[in-house]
Amino acid sequence: MMEDLVNKELQLCSICNIEFVKDRYDKNEKCEDCKDIDLCMECEEEHPTISMVENDYGDLICEECAEPKCRFCNDPVEADMQFCSKSCVDGYKWDNYREKC
């Protein structure tokens, strides 16, 4: 019985912050209840791991955050690096002009 506890340690779950007992050499940072849940690195909300995608930086983000967004206002657009309206194009041009001055 004591031998079983030698290789165990308490770990704080990275999702629900509840302590759980894990094997000392196990890299898992989530309890049994949260093993299929991850945090989106953009919106910081919990989502099922299966619905997460990896962004260009290797971070896991939810499908909603992975959708293409306007370069100026972050509203949804059809393709990445587009603008949703002429006013966003004008706003983007104005902001870049002011930064160069």
N, C-alpha and C positions, 0 to 999 in steps of 0.2 A: 504494500500500500504506500509506504513512504517513498519507495523507488519511483512510483508513478508521479509523485509531486515534485521530484527533483528537477525534472526537465520542463516544468510548467511555470508560468508567470502570469501576473495580472496585466491586462492591456486595456486601455481606454478606447472604445469604439470610435472611429473617426467620423461616423455619421450620427449616432444617437448619444454619444458620450457616456455610455453605460460600461462599467467594468466587466470584463469577461476573462475567463481563464483560457490561456492558449499555450501551445507547445512553444518552448523557448526559441526554437529554430524556425518557426513558422513566420513568414513575412506578412501574413494577413493582418490588416489593421481594423477589420470589421467583425462585429459579432455575428452569430448565426442568423439573427433576424434581419440584419442589414447586408448580408453577403451579396445580394443581387441589386444593390442600390449604389449609385454614385452621385457625387455633387458636380453640377455643371460649373466649370471654371469661369463662365461669363455671368450667368444670372444667379449663381450660387444656390440653386434649388435642387432638391433631390429628385432623381429620375431613375427608372429601371436601367440597369447597365446595358441591357440589350438595345435600348433606344439611343444610346450615346454614340457620338462619332468623334474622331480625332481631328483636331484642327491642324493648321500648318506648323504650330509650335509643339505638337505632341500632347496638348491638353485635351481632356475629355470634355466635350460640350454637348448639350442636348440638341435634338434635331431642329427645334425652333431657333436657337441661337446660330445654328449652322446655315440657315437660309440666307441667301444674298440680301444685303441691305444697301440702301442709298448711301453714297459716300459722304453726304452732308447731314441728313436728318435721321438716318438709320431706319427709315420706313422700308418695308419689303419691296424688292425689285425683282425682275425676271432673271437677270444675270449679275454676277459679281462685278464690282467696280463700276456700276452704273449710277445714274441719278434718277430720282422718281419724277422730277418736274423741272421746268425751265427755271423756276425760282431757286431751286436747290443748286442748279448749275451756276446761276448768277451769284448766289451766296457763297459758294465754294470759290469762285473766281475772286470775289471781293475779299474773303478771308486770306487767300494766298497773296493777293496784291498788298494787303496791309502788312503781312509778315515780311515781305521783301522791302518795304519802305523803311 
